[in-house]
Amino acid sequence: MSHLLTYSNIVLVVISLAFSPLLFAKSESSFADLVADVTESVVAIGLYTPLESNGNQILGTGFVVGNGNWVVTNYHVVSKVLDPKIVQYYVAIHGEGRKVIAQKSEIIDIDPVHDLALLKIGNALRPVQMGAETLLKPGNEIAFTGFPLGAAIGLYPATHRGLISAITPDAIPATNADQLTVSMLKRLKKPELVYQLDATAFPGNSGSPVYNTETGHLVGVINKVFVSQGKEAALSSPSGISYAIPVKHVLAILKKNNVRY
């Protein structure tokens, strides 16, 4: 009997090993499909100024919410005061490569404290699915999709995958106390918690949706990257530490403006 049990166990192990690559392949295929779905909801946020350029200046990333006529991005992406003397407006750009459509975007509301802005577009696009308000624990796997390098050679969305590494107060890390600004100190006294991510984001990723790798539901919004060697090092020597605003603040600005999701 013991010999039979041993043999049976060996057979089970062999079968398990044989099927594990297939399961992994299926998992990766499912993730690829999920990324494709989320990408349909991702837009580049640009500034259109025909007197200065024939194209759009890409400022960051955004994503579609609600009924498809609403876009969320970072406030700092659309914080520039537009010149009323010339034709100039923000646009949400959807598509890939050179086959893109730019829609005029109206800023409906802003939340500078949480670095969020709500825009409205005329032609509906596919909205991203909202996640729950509850903060995810460190160790959960996430991904984000956006336009890290702008659109110098066309619009090509890129996806990065990583983990939630910590839940931390919303203050840029400082190497010593002398580098803490008054604003940082105020935030540390009444800290807003944000996600610290074990994934590399770049300047153009500002406003990118951070989502659950299993469901595709929105977890947060990329809003900054820790750069240890100055802005010029953001591309050449990225720290690999990024930060994201939790989805509860996105839900709050949507509720404030009666946007159903």
C-alpha positions in Angstrom: 0.0 0.0 0.0 2.8 2.4 0.9 4.4 1.8 -2.5 1.1 2.6 -4.2 0.7 5.9 -2.3 4.2 6.9 -3.1 3.7 6.2 -6.8 0.4 8.0 -6.7 2.0 11.1 -5.2 4.7 11.0 -7.8 2.1 10.9 -10.6 0.3 13.9 -9.1 3.5 15.9 -8.9 4.4 15.1 -12.5 0.9 16.1 -13.6 1.1 19.3 -11.6 4.4 20.2 -13.1 3.1 19.5 -16.6 0.1 21.7 -16.2 1.8 24.6 -14.4 3.3 26.2 -17.5 -0.1 26.0 -19.2 -1.8 27.8 -16.2 1.0 30.4 -16.2 0.5 31.0 -19.9 -3.3 31.3 -19.4 -2.7 33.8 -16.6 -0.4 35.9 -18.7 -2.8 35.8 -21.6 -5.6 37.0 -19.2 -3.5 39.9 -18.0 -2.7 40.9 -21.6 -6.5 41.0 -22.3 -7.1 43.0 -19.2 -4.4 45.5 -20.2 -6.0 45.8 -23.6 -9.4 46.5 -22.0 -8.0 49.2 -19.6 -6.0 50.8 -22.4 -9.3 51.6 -24.2 -10.1 53.9 -21.3 -6.7 55.7 -21.2 -6.1 59.0 -22.9 -3.2 61.4 -23.3 -3.8 64.9 -21.9 -2.5 67.6 -24.2 -2.5 71.3 -24.8 -3.6 72.6 -28.2 -2.2 76.0 -29.2 -2.3 76.4 -33.0 -0.3 79.6 -33.0 2.6 77.8 -31.5 2.4 74.3 -33.0 0.4 72.3 -35.5 0.1 69.4 -33.0 -0.7 68.9 -29.4 1.7 69.3 -26.5 1.4 66.1 -24.4 1.3 67.0 -20.7 0.4 63.7 -19.1 -2.2 60.9 -18.9 -5.8 60.6 -18.0 -8.6 58.0 -18.0 -12.3 57.9 -18.8 -14.9 57.5 -16.1 -18.6 57.6 -15.6 -20.7 57.4 -18.7 -17.7 57.9 -21.0 -17.9 61.7 -21.2 -15.7 62.3 -18.2 -11.9 62.2 -17.8 -9.8 62.2 -14.6 -6.2 63.4 -14.5 -3.8 65.1 -12.1 -4.5 68.7 -11.3 -0.8 69.6 -11.9 -1.2 68.3 -15.5 -3.9 70.9 -16.3 -2.9 73.6 -13.8 -1.5 76.1 -16.4 -3.6 79.2 -16.8 -4.7 79.4 -20.5 -4.1 82.5 -22.5 -7.5 84.1 -23.2 -6.1 86.2 -26.1 -5.3 83.2 -28.3 -6.9 79.9 -29.2 -5.7 77.5 -26.6 -7.4 74.6 -24.8 -6.8 71.2 -23.3 -7.5 68.0 -25.2 -8.0 64.4 -24.5 -6.3 62.2 -27.1 -7.3 58.7 -27.8 -5.8 56.1 -30.2 -2.5 54.7 -31.1 0.5 55.8 -33.2 -0.5 58.5 -35.6 -4.2 57.4 -35.8 -5.5 59.5 -32.9 -8.5 61.7 -32.2 -8.2 64.7 -30.0 -11.2 66.0 -28.2 -11.5 69.4 -26.6 -11.7 69.0 -22.9 -13.4 71.4 -20.4 -12.1 71.5 -16.8 -15.2 71.0 -14.7 -13.7 70.7 -11.2 -10.3 70.5 -9.5 -9.0 69.1 -6.2 -5.5 70.6 -5.7 -5.2 69.0 -2.2 -5.3 65.5 -3.8 -3.9 66.5 -7.1 -7.0 65.6 -9.2 -8.9 67.3 -12.0 -12.2 66.3 -13.6 -12.6 67.1 -17.3 -15.5 66.7 -19.7 -15.4 65.6 -23.4 -18.1 65.5 -26.1 -17.8 62.0 -27.6 -18.0 59.2 -25.1 -15.2 56.6 -24.7 -15.0 53.4 -22.8 -14.9 54.1 -19.0 -12.6 52.3 -16.5 -14.3 50.3 -13.7 -14.1 51.8 -10.3 -12.6 49.9 -7.3 -13.7 50.0 -3.7 -12.7 52.9 -1.3 -10.9 50.6 1.1 -7.1 50.9 0.9 -5.4 47.8 -0.4 -2.7 46.2 1.7 1.0 46.3 0.8 1.9 43.3 -1.3 -1.1 43.5 -3.6 -0.2 43.5 -7.3 -1.0 46.5 -9.5 -0.4 47.8 -13.0 -0.7 51.3 -14.6 -1.0 52.3 -18.2 -0.1 55.7 -19.6 2.2 57.7 -21.8 5.5 57.9 -19.9 7.5 59.5 -22.8 4.8 61.7 -24.3 4.2 61.4 -28.1 7.4 62.4 -29.9 7.0 59.5 -32.4 3.3 58.9 -32.0 1.0 57.9 -29.2 1.9 54.5 -27.7 0.5 53.6 -24.3 2.9 51.7 -22.0 2.0 49.4 -19.1 4.1 48.9 -16.0 3.5 46.2 -13.4 4.4 46.1 -9.7 3.3 45.9 -6.1 1.9 48.2 -3.5 5.0 48.5 -1.3 3.7 50.7 1.4 0.9 53.1 2.5 2.6 56.3 3.5 1.9 60.0 4.3 1.7 62.2 1.2 5.1 63.9 1.5 8.1 63.6 -0.7 10.9 61.7 1.1 13.7 64.0 2.3 17.2 62.8 3.1 17.3 65.1 6.2 15.0 67.4 8.2 16.5 70.5 6.6 14.9 69.5 3.3 11.3 69.4 4.7 9.3 72.3 3.5 6.5 74.1 5.5 3.9 72.4 3.2 5.4 69.0 3.8 5.4 69.5 7.6 1.7 70.6 7.5 0.9 67.4 5.6 2.8 65.3 8.0 0.8 66.7 10.9 -2.5 65.7 9.1 -1.2 63.1 6.7 -3.2 62.0 3.7 -2.2 58.4 3.0 -1.1 57.4 -0.5 0.2 54.3 -2.1 4.0 53.9 -2.5 4.5 51.6 -5.5 7.3 49.2 -6.3 7.1 50.2 -10.0 8.8 52.8 -12.2 6.7 55.7 -13.5 8.0 58.6 -15.5 6.8 62.3 -15.9 4.3 61.5 -18.7 2.7 58.9 -16.4 1.1 61.7 -14.3 -2.6 60.9 -14.2 -2.2 57.2 -15.2 -4.8 54.8 -13.8 -3.5 52.3 -11.3 -5.5 49.1 -11.4 -5.9 45.7 -9.9 -4.2 43.1 -12.1 -6.9 40.5 -11.7 -10.1 42.7 -12.1 -8.9 45.8 -13.9 -10.7 47.9 -11.3 -9.3 51.3 -10.5 -7.1 51.4 -7.4 -5.5 54.9 -7.7 -3.9 57.5 -9.8 -0.2 58.0 -10.4 0.8 61.5 -9.3 4.5 61.6 -8.6 7.9 59.9 -8.7 10.6 60.0 -6.1 13.7 61.4 -8.0 16.9 61.3 -5.9 19.3 63.0 -8.4 17.3 65.9 -9.8 14.7 66.2 -12.5 17.2 65.4 -15.3 17.7 62.0 -13.8 14.0 61.0 -14.0 14.6 59.2 -17.3 18.3 58.2 -17.0 18.3 57.1 -13.4 14.8 56.4 -12.2 14.4 55.5 -8.5 11.8 52.9 -9.1 9.6 54.5 -6.4 6.3 56.0 -7.5 3.3 57.3 -5.7 -0.5 57.0 -6.3 -3.5 58.8 -5.0 -6.1 56.2 -3.6 -9.3 55.8 -5.6 -11.5 57.1 -2.8 -10.5 60.7 -3.8 -11.5 60.0 -7.4 -14.9 58.7 -6.1 -15.2 61.9 -4.0 -14.8 64.3 -6.9 -17.2 62.2 -9.0 -19.8 62.2 -6.3 -19.4 66.0 -5.8 -20.2 66.5 -9.5 -23.0 63.9 -9.7 -21.1 61.7 -12.0 -22.4 58.2 -11.9 -19.9 55.3 -12.0 
